[in-house]
Amino acid sequence: MANLVIFIDGFPYDQLAQTDFLNNLKKSRRIPGIGYSFNLYLEMFAGLVPDQSGVFCEFAFEPQRLQNKTVRILMPVLKIIDKLGIFSSLFKRFVTGYCGFKFHNVPFAYRYFFTDAGKQIQRPDLREKTIFKKIEKLSNGKIFDHSICCYTDKESVGLFYQNIDADNLFIHFTELDGAGHAGFLSAEYFAKLKWLDDKLKNIWQKYQERHPGANLIILSDHGFCSVEKFIRPEFERIGSLKAGRDYFYFVDTTMVKFWFLSQAAKEAVLKYLSGLDFGRVLSEQERLASGIADKKFADEIFLLQPGIAFFPSFYGGIIKVKGVHGYGPECSGHHGIFLYNTPRRVEIAPIINNKETYQCILDILDLK
């Protein structure tokens, strides 16, 4: 039996009603874990939460690098460079884009202490556990995964037609995520939704003609929420404490992660965070349930309320976005899709979480 799996980056469940073809498939609301595409990817396609995979968000703090006294001595100078505003940000983007070193918007003073953890999703030991390896081992299996090689959506359509005879095919569409960031719920965003709906309808029709009785899965990693308010992160100094001396922190769009160099610093920062009314510190129970209990991901994580975003963040750009993702499971707009069509007797629950998604894929494709 042939299998077609289509992954759409950033398709919100709440926007299915705006489509014709997709909304008429069997569907489940998919509740993502906490974090971003890097760890959500492994949760969906390998069934591994961050505590199991070791991957959470794109950058990871490396405490052993604190032993480098030279960098710590230079930190005050680097912080002055970071205050150059847009010129500092533009230079970082130049380095990221043209020199192959990922800077994004991480301050010069802190970049040395964070490693590029996102690329770990392609570690051979993790890749071996994904559905991609299972599909590749099937008869005439073809994988076109954006995490390995970047494709535009039009190129993905072309790759489908070039490989329509493949009995087992995985195609990745990425541009809806960018459209969501640039203009969530705008006319351009809905035009992209319609384009995807039309293209995927044609793709499924053509695949069925070539492979009668095929299985179809269309899923996304997360949804989107409109940004209603931006918060400027103010974590360089907390009382008498200084970042880089008493603690380190990393500001993502919807959360800030802290690593403390003393118990006193932890207590002071937690007291400060408890007074903020635009987010919450994740409890141990929440972290355990989300598979991010390991303290290497952060000693403490402060998660923003839906609709609020940090700007500027260490990962984002220099322009405020219209839509974001990365909130907690209670944010319905953040939920993704799990759509399917199969002649097999498989029933998927109307609501599934990120880790359950992996088993649902195995059940529909009849993979062990």
N, C-alpha and C positions, 0 to 999 in steps of 0.2 A: 504494500500500500504506500502511495506517495505522500510526502509531507511538505507543506509550505509554511514556513514560520516568518512572520514579518514583524520587525521591531520598529516602533515609532518613538523617538526621543521626545518626551514631554507632552503626550496627548492626555488631556484631562478627561476623566470620566464624565464630569458635568457638562462637557461640550459635545457629547455624543448626539444629543438631540438636534444639533446643527447639521448632522449628516444624514444621508439617505441609506446608502449601502451599509456602512459600518453599524449604524444604529439598529439594523434589522438582523444582524448576526446574533447568535447566542452570546450573552455578555455577563461579566462579573465585574464588580467594583474591586479594584486592586489597591489595597492600602500599603503604601511604601513604608520602609523603615526610616529612621532618622538619619539624615546625611544627604549625600549628593550622588550623582550618577556612578561614581567610581565604586562605592561599596554596594549601591543598589543593584548594579550590574551583576556582581557575584552572588548576591542574595537570590536574584531571579534565575540566573542561568547555571548556578552551581549549588544552590540551597545552602550557602555559607554566609552566616552573619559575620560582622567584623571581628567578634571575639574568636571566630573559627578561622577566618581568612587572614586576619592581621591588617586588613585594609579599611580605613575610615577616612573619608574626604581625600583631598589631593595632597595636602602637606602634612608631614608627621614631625613632631618635635623629637630631637635627638639629644637627650641630656648629657651624654658622654662628651659632646662637643663643648660643654661648659669648661672643660679642662684647658681649652685653648685660651691662654691668658692674653695673647696678642689681640685677638678679636674683641675680647671684653674690654681691654684698655682703649681700643679705638672706638668703642661704642658711642661715647659722647660726641665724637666728631661725625660719625655716621648719622647720628640723630639730627645734627645740624643740616646735613645734606638732605635728609628726609623732609625738612621743613621748607624746601624749595617749591613745594606744592606741585602744580601741574608740570613743571619742568622735570621734577624728580619722577613723576608718574610716566611721562612720555619717554624718558630715558629707559625706564624699566621695561616698558612695552617694546622699545627698540631692541633691547637685549634679549627679551623673550622671543620676539619674532624673527630676528636676524642672526642671532648668535647661538640659538638652540638651548640656551640656559633659561629655564622657567623662573621668571621673577614675578610676573603678574604685578601686583601692587604691594607685595610684602616689603616692609621697610628695610632699607639697607642694613640697619643696625641689627635686624633679626634674621635675615635670610639665611645666613650661615648655619643657624641652629635648626633649620627645618629642611627635611629632605623631601624629594618628589616621590611621594608614596603612591600616587595614582597609577603610575606605570606598572606597579606590582600586579595589576589585574592580568597582565600577560605573562606572569611567572609560569614556567612550564608545569610546576606541580599544581598550580591552581587551574590553569587551562585544561589540564588533563581531567579535571572533575566537572567540567562544564558540559552542557548539552552539545556544544559545538564539536567536541571530540566524539561524542556518541553519533552525531549526524554524519561526521566525516567518515566514520567506520561503516556506515550503511551503504547500500548499493548506490553508486553514482551520487554521492553527497557533495554539495557545494556550499561554502560559507562565504558570505560577503559582509564582513563585520567591520563597522566604522572604527572600532577601537584598534584594529590592526592596520587598516588602510582607509584613508578618508575618501568618501564619495559624496558628490552632490546628490540631491534627490533625483534629478534627471538622469544622472549616471546610474543610480540604483535601478531606475526603471529600465534603462538600457541593458544593465547586467541581467535583469530578470529575463528579458526576451532573448538575450544571447544564450542563456542557460535554462530555457524553459523545458528542455528535455530531462533535466536533472530530476531524479526520483525523490531527492531530499534536498531542499533548498532553503537557505536562510538569507534574508535581505534586510538591510538596515536603512531607515529613513531618519535624517537628523535635523532637518531645517525647521520643523515646527517649533523646536525648542528655542532656536534663535528668534523666530517670529514672536514667540511668547515673551521673551525678554524685551525685545524692541518695542512691541506694541500689543500686549495682551488685550484681546477683545476689540481690537481696531478692525477697520475694513480690510486692511492688508492681512491681518491674522485670519479672519474668516475666509478670505480668498484662498489662503494656503490650506485651510481645512477642506474647502470644497475641491481644490486641486487634488489633494490626497484621496479624498473620498472617491472621486471619479477615476483616478489612476488605479486605485486598489480594486475597485469594482471590475475594471477591465482586466487587470492582472489575474484576479481569481477566476473570471470567466474563461480566459485563455488557458489557465493552468488546468482547470477542470476538463476542458476539451481534450487536452493532451494526456491528462491523468484522471480518468473517471474514478470517482470514489475516494479522491484524495482528502487528507486532513488539512485543515487550515487553522492557524493560530495567529492572531494579531494582538500585540500587547505593547504597553508603554511602561516606562520606569516610574513616572510621576506625573502629576498635573501641574497647575499653575494657580497663583493667586495674584490679584492686582495689588500693587503697592499703594497704600493710602497715606503712608507717613514714613519719612526717612529719619533715622536717628544717627547723629554724628557720634561715633564711638569715642569715648573719653576714658581710656584705661591706662594711659601712660603714667599717671600718678593717682594713687588712691590713698588719701590721707598723707602720711609721711612715707609711704611705700613708693618705690620706683620700679617700673618695668625694666627687666634686664638685670636688675640687682636683687630684687626680692621675689620676683615672679616673671614668667613669660606668658604671653597670650597671643592668640591668633583669631583675627576677626574674619569670619565668613559672612555671607550676606544675611543669614538668618540666625546665626549663633556666634558666640565667642567662647573659645576654649582656654582654660587656664592651667598652668603648671606652676606649682609653688616651690620655693627654695627653703621654706621654713614653715612650721606649724603656725607661727604668729602671723605670717603673711596670709596663709589660708584663712584664718579666722577673721582677719581684717577685711579681706576681699569679699568673703561670704556675707559679712555684715553689710558691706556697701551694696552688694547685689540685692540683698533682701529688701532694700529701700527703693529699688527701681520698679516702676509700675508698668513697664512695657514688655516684660518677659518673666521667665522663671528659671531657677536652677533645677536641672533634671535630678530627680531623686534616684537613689540606688535601685529602687524597684523599676523605675522607668528605663534606666540604663540596662539593667539585666534583661528586661522584657524585649528591648530593642537590640540586644546582642552587642552593646557597646560598654560593657562593665569594666573592661580592661583599662586600668589607669594610664597606660601608655597613650591612649587616645586623648586623655585630658584628666587632670585631677578633678576638675569641675567644668560643667558645660552649662552656659546660660543661653536658653533658647527664646527667641523673640515670639511675640504673639503674631498670629496670622495677619497679614496686611501691613506689617511693619518690617522695614529692612534697614540694615546698617549701610551708611554711605559716608565716606568711602570705606570699602572693605579691603582686606589684604588680597583677595582673589579677584574681585570685580574690576571693571574698567574705570574710566574717568568720566563716563556719562551715566546719569541716573537711568535705571531701567524701569519699564512699566509693569513687568510681571516677574515674579520670583517663585522658587520652590525651595524646599528644605525645612519645612515646618514639621510639627508633630503629627501623629496619626489622627488627632481630633479635627484637623483642618480638611474638610471635605473637598475643597477645591484642589487640594494637593494630591488627591487620589488619582491613580492611573486606570488603564483599561486592560481587560483580559477578554478578548473576543475569540470565538471559535466556531468551526463548522466541521462536523465529523459524522460519518455513518456508523461509527462505533457507539456502543451503549456506555457513554461516559457522561456523568453529570457533575458539573462543577458548582460549588456553593455560590450564591449570589454575591457574597463578600469574601475575599481571600486576602491574606496578608502577603508580604513580600517573600518570605521564605516558603510559604505554601505554594507559591507560583511555580516553583521548580518541579514539585511533585505533580502539579496539574499538567505541566508540559509533558512530563514523562508518561502520564496516564493517557493523554490524547494521542500522542505519537507512538504509544505502546513500546516505550523504551525501558530497559531495565538498568 
